[in-house]
């Protein structure tokens, strides 16, 4: 690895900047530096914001800066920011593994630094196989502590013993399947250990501060739901919860836990079977999908009887899993009752009466369920009925078409928010669903800023395996709003085998603003009629795409490739 040493002599470095570029004043701008190290490719990406020329350097932590003055190299790498942003990629394949490095950014007026641990998935896997795999909890913890740097982890000597013990207990509970998962599992264990040890009156503050890391929308997933239940009971549930139970479920996250807690608290306080039905079939239908899609439930003629029967188990609704079990039980009871009743109605020889079994179903006397209206399949496309997307909206048909196919959804207030921007992760998920691609079962660690537990991880990984997304080599920036030229590139790569070869050349008035990497893709999609410019003849490649624009593009893709 070629090292460029920073902070060896700030004075000489600044003199180089002054002589080469002149003195400028940027007192109001803030210099930042961030690092993204990919242990799979061994590439280090350094990025941040600056309005000045930046010198980026990487030095092993053990290096004594003062001793390097005389051996200062003659070569400096200057990076010119673009629109206040800069980035640089280092090849770290020959670097010293299991070592901590300091990354520095220096300008004429400011300096900033970050750090990372250099390690590789190969060495992490070797340590995992030889030292951690199949070990008891005590053996696992001791081996992990001895080899933490091999997994890109620096243990904090100042951490309290009780928190340290909880972190290691939760890490073992994660059940990491290979060396590449250890780092992400350790981060989650640290997060949940802090939550587990927080006082009950500090839990909500913790959730607010760490909503992003917990994978939730604080307002939507926590605050709004908390107003519908007993808040103290919800906080007590979290305070008493053993997060080892959550971490051992690799497909679950904190959002799933909140769903289960709020589901239970709501079910325990229902006043009628209809409330319970709405909770199960509408609010939390995904949680009960196995039962709702079962042959037993589908074959029941009067499904309301199932929820009437469930009320007698209301005292057992203190856990979401118990509600699921009682729902399944009541489905079987109701089906058995209906089958028995139908058999008694069948003609029989010899008269006589006999009574049959007493119904296990609690039925309100005098109640006649209303007939359900059957909606023809061809009209179901209009079922979205978003308040802010009327028939006069330019993207009405596209939005409703994708909604009917399960590719896009609205919000709980019956709004679609067509003008809201779409993130890179959201766009990739919609496109994957639209193309009907099989989503990968396990995250391969394609990007360092995408964790296996993120809701979008498998969609991004699927797109990566298709060659549709590449990020900047190490980072994907999943939460960053996607630009028009970026969306065009991803669509072009994803549908390249079905779009055919573009004819001619599409010319926009702002062609010079289109990045070179996206020009061919934009030409291909424009010639296929998938994308268009604006009335003034421009394409606006740097403009962030909205939800409505995404629906239009994706629906056009489906129309072209079908």
Secondary structure as the mmCIF struct_conf table of DSSP 4:
data_model
#
loop_
_struct_conf.conf_type_id
_struct_conf.id
_struct_conf.beg_label_comp_id
_struct_conf.beg_label_asym_id
_struct_conf.beg_label_seq_id
_struct_conf.end_label_comp_id
_struct_conf.end_label_asym_id
_struct_conf.end_label_seq_id
BEND BEND1 UNK A 7 UNK A 8
HELX_RH_AL_P HELX_RH_AL_P1 UNK A 10 UNK A 21
TURN_TY1_P TURN_TY1_P1 UNK A 27 UNK A 28
BEND BEND2 UNK A 29 UNK A 29
STRN STRN1 UNK A 34 UNK A 38
TURN_TY1_P TURN_TY1_P2 UNK A 39 UNK A 42
STRN STRN2 UNK A 43 UNK A 49
BEND BEND3 UNK A 51 UNK A 52
STRN STRN3 UNK A 54 UNK A 60
TURN_TY1_P TURN_TY1_P3 UNK A 61 UNK A 62
HELX_RH_3T_P HELX_RH_3T_P1 UNK A 65 UNK A 68
BEND BEND4 UNK A 69 UNK A 69
TURN_TY1_P TURN_TY1_P4 UNK A 70 UNK A 71
BEND BEND5 UNK A 74 UNK A 74
STRN STRN4 UNK A 78 UNK A 79
STRN STRN5 UNK A 82 UNK A 82
TURN_TY1_P TURN_TY1_P5 UNK A 83 UNK A 84
STRN STRN6 UNK A 85 UNK A 91
TURN_TY1_P TURN_TY1_P6 UNK A 93 UNK A 94
BEND BEND6 UNK A 95 UNK A 95
HELX_LH_PP_P HELX_LH_PP_P1 UNK A 96 UNK A 96
TURN_TY1_P TURN_TY1_P7 UNK A 97 UNK A 98
STRN STRN7 UNK A 99 UNK A 106
BEND BEND7 UNK A 108 UNK A 109
STRN STRN8 UNK A 111 UNK A 118
HELX_RH_AL_P HELX_RH_AL_P2 UNK A 121 UNK A 127
HELX_RH_PI_P HELX_RH_PI_P1 UNK A 128 UNK A 132
TURN_TY1_P TURN_TY1_P8 UNK A 133 UNK A 134
HELX_RH_AL_P HELX_RH_AL_P3 UNK A 137 UNK A 147
HELX_RH_3T_P HELX_RH_3T_P2 UNK A 148 UNK A 151
TURN_TY1_P TURN_TY1_P9 UNK A 152 UNK A 152
TURN_TY1_P TURN_TY1_P10 UNK A 157 UNK A 158
BEND BEND8 UNK A 159 UNK A 159
HELX_RH_AL_P HELX_RH_AL_P4 UNK A 161 UNK A 174
BEND BEND9 UNK A 178 UNK A 178
HELX_RH_AL_P HELX_RH_AL_P5 UNK A 179 UNK A 197
BEND BEND10 UNK A 198 UNK A 198
HELX_RH_3T_P HELX_RH_3T_P3 UNK A 200 UNK A 202
HELX_RH_AL_P HELX_RH_AL_P6 UNK A 203 UNK A 209
TURN_TY1_P TURN_TY1_P11 UNK A 210 UNK A 210
HELX_RH_AL_P HELX_RH_AL_P7 UNK A 211 UNK A 214
TURN_TY1_P TURN_TY1_P12 UNK A 215 UNK A 215
HELX_RH_PI_P HELX_RH_PI_P2 UNK A 218 UNK A 223
HELX_RH_AL_P HELX_RH_AL_P8 UNK A 224 UNK A 226
TURN_TY1_P TURN_TY1_P13 UNK A 227 UNK A 228
BEND BEND11 UNK A 229 UNK A 229
HELX_RH_AL_P HELX_RH_AL_P9 UNK A 231 UNK A 240
TURN_TY1_P TURN_TY1_P14 UNK A 243 UNK A 243
HELX_RH_AL_P HELX_RH_AL_P10 UNK A 244 UNK A 247
TURN_TY1_P TURN_TY1_P15 UNK A 248 UNK A 248
TURN_TY1_P TURN_TY1_P16 UNK A 250 UNK A 251
HELX_RH_AL_P HELX_RH_AL_P11 UNK A 254 UNK A 268
TURN_TY1_P TURN_TY1_P17 UNK A 269 UNK A 269
BEND BEND12 UNK A 272 UNK A 272
HELX_RH_AL_P HELX_RH_AL_P12 UNK A 273 UNK A 278
HELX_RH_PI_P HELX_RH_PI_P3 UNK A 279 UNK A 283
TURN_TY1_P TURN_TY1_P18 UNK A 284 UNK A 288
HELX_RH_AL_P HELX_RH_AL_P13 UNK A 289 UNK A 292
TURN_TY1_P TURN_TY1_P19 UNK A 293 UNK A 293
BEND BEND13 UNK A 294 UNK A 294
HELX_RH_AL_P HELX_RH_AL_P14 UNK A 295 UNK A 299
BEND BEND14 UNK A 301 UNK A 301
TURN_TY1_P TURN_TY1_P20 UNK A 303 UNK A 303
HELX_RH_AL_P HELX_RH_AL_P15 UNK A 304 UNK A 310
HELX_RH_3T_P HELX_RH_3T_P4 UNK A 311 UNK A 316
TURN_TY1_P TURN_TY1_P21 UNK A 317 UNK A 318
BEND BEND15 UNK A 319 UNK A 319
HELX_RH_AL_P HELX_RH_AL_P16 UNK A 320 UNK A 345
BEND BEND16 UNK A 346 UNK A 346
BEND BEND17 UNK A 349 UNK A 350
HELX_LH_PP_P HELX_LH_PP_P2 UNK A 357 UNK A 359
BEND BEND18 UNK A 361 UNK A 361
TURN_TY1_P TURN_TY1_P22 UNK A 365 UNK A 366
HELX_LH_PP_P HELX_LH_PP_P3 UNK A 369 UNK A 376
HELX_RH_3T_P HELX_RH_3T_P5 UNK A 377 UNK A 384
TURN_TY1_P TURN_TY1_P23 UNK A 387 UNK A 388
TURN_TY1_P TURN_TY1_P24 UNK A 391 UNK A 392
BEND BEND19 UNK A 393 UNK A 393
TURN_TY1_P TURN_TY1_P25 UNK A 394 UNK A 395
HELX_RH_AL_P HELX_RH_AL_P17 UNK A 396 UNK A 404
TURN_TY1_P TURN_TY1_P26 UNK A 405 UNK A 406
BEND BEND20 UNK A 407 UNK A 407
TURN_TY1_P TURN_TY1_P27 UNK A 412 UNK A 413
BEND BEND21 UNK A 414 UNK A 414
TURN_TY1_P TURN_TY1_P28 UNK A 418 UNK A 419
BEND BEND22 UNK A 420 UNK A 420
STRN STRN9 UNK A 421 UNK A 421
STRN STRN10 UNK A 423 UNK A 423
HELX_RH_AL_P HELX_RH_AL_P18 UNK A 424 UNK A 435
TURN_TY1_P TURN_TY1_P29 UNK A 436 UNK A 436
HELX_LH_PP_P HELX_LH_PP_P4 UNK A 437 UNK A 440
BEND BEND23 UNK A 441 UNK A 442
TURN_TY1_P TURN_TY1_P30 UNK A 448 UNK A 449
TURN_TY1_P TURN_TY1_P31 UNK A 452 UNK A 453
BEND BEND24 UNK A 454 UNK A 454
TURN_TY1_P TURN_TY1_P32 UNK A 455 UNK A 456
HELX_RH_AL_P HELX_RH_AL_P19 UNK A 457 UNK A 465
TURN_TY1_P TURN_TY1_P33 UNK A 466 UNK A 467
BEND BEND25 UNK A 468 UNK A 468
TURN_TY1_P TURN_TY1_P34 UNK A 471 UNK A 472
BEND BEND26 UNK A 473 UNK A 474
TURN_TY1_P TURN_TY1_P35 UNK A 478 UNK A 479
BEND BEND27 UNK A 480 UNK A 480
STRN STRN11 UNK A 481 UNK A 481
HELX_LH_PP_P HELX_LH_PP_P5 UNK A 482 UNK A 482
STRN STRN12 UNK A 483 UNK A 483
HELX_RH_AL_P HELX_RH_AL_P20 UNK A 484 UNK A 494
TURN_TY1_P TURN_TY1_P36 UNK A 495 UNK A 495
HELX_RH_AL_P HELX_RH_AL_P21 UNK A 496 UNK A 499
BEND BEND28 UNK A 504 UNK A 504
TURN_TY1_P TURN_TY1_P37 UNK A 509 UNK A 510
HELX_RH_3T_P HELX_RH_3T_P6 UNK A 511 UNK A 513
BEND BEND29 UNK A 514 UNK A 514
HELX_RH_AL_P HELX_RH_AL_P22 UNK A 516 UNK A 527
TURN_TY1_P TURN_TY1_P38 UNK A 528 UNK A 529
BEND BEND30 UNK A 530 UNK A 530
TURN_TY1_P TURN_TY1_P39 UNK A 535 UNK A 536
BEND BEND31 UNK A 537 UNK A 537
TURN_TY1_P TURN_TY1_P40 UNK A 541 UNK A 542
BEND BEND32 UNK A 543 UNK A 543
STRN STRN13 UNK A 544 UNK A 544
HELX_LH_PP_P HELX_LH_PP_P6 UNK A 545 UNK A 545
STRN STRN14 UNK A 546 UNK A 546
HELX_RH_AL_P HELX_RH_AL_P23 UNK A 547 UNK A 561
#
